[in-house]
Amino acid sequence: MSTADEWSALLATDRASLDRGGYGERVADVLRDRITQGVFPPGTRLSEEALREALGVSRNTLREAFRLLAHEGLLAHEFNRGVFVRELTADDVRDLYAFRRILEGAAIRAAASAPAGALDRVREAVESAEAAARRDEWVEVGTSNMRFHQAIAGLANSRRLTESVRRLLAELRLVFLVMAAPREFHEPYLHVNREIYGLLAMGAVARAAAVLDRYLDRAERQLLDAFER
């Protein structure tokens, strides 16, 4: 878990991405990224004063960011206690994977009419994860895996679908962060992601969709088993 000094230094680097005074959406983007990177693990209480100081934003701006992230399911407000990064349950996992099957399944089946460059982004995410694995950086492998699934969503050429998947994956990352052994969880999917990309590059969309379906079934089972333990 990152110390206060470590996350404060990280957020200080994010200040340059914010306009003067900041905006709720931009601050939400920063906090979402840091939450899904594991800087703020599930159950962490987010100090309003510390975050305001680190990001250089107003109280109202930060509270708007909190509101947006609570709406996305990443944060929870607890009366008289403050704002916390959510801790998801097994039921959340089931619901998230049901939604993933609908969204990512539709996106991958639309790959034949994907916009220019969309398939390249799938390949780049695969290569990024493989490079991180060679460096033995398994949290980064997980981040690249999220980019892979976001790139799959991009095949549908739908802004609404892409945004829905972005929010879903951010919430799902909270589940991944509680896995005790990230290498054991992520390593088997490296070759599956490569297989899906290869099938898409060949135009074998139906086969790619079938591989994705099995992929999601297996990942859901692993996460539910972890919750049971």
Secondary structure, DSSP 4 states (H G I P E B T S, - for coil): ---HHHHHHHHHHHGGGSPTT--HHHHHHHHHHHHHTTSS-TT-EE-HHHHHHHHT--HHHHHHHHHHHHHTTSEEEETTTEEEE----HHHHHHHHHHHHHHHHHHHHTGGGPPTTHHHHHHHHHHHHHHHHHTT-HHHHHHHHHHHHHHHHHTT--HHHHHHHHHHHHHHHHHHTT-S-HHHHHHHHHHHHHHHHHHHHHT-HHHHHHHHHHHHHHHHHHHHHHHH-
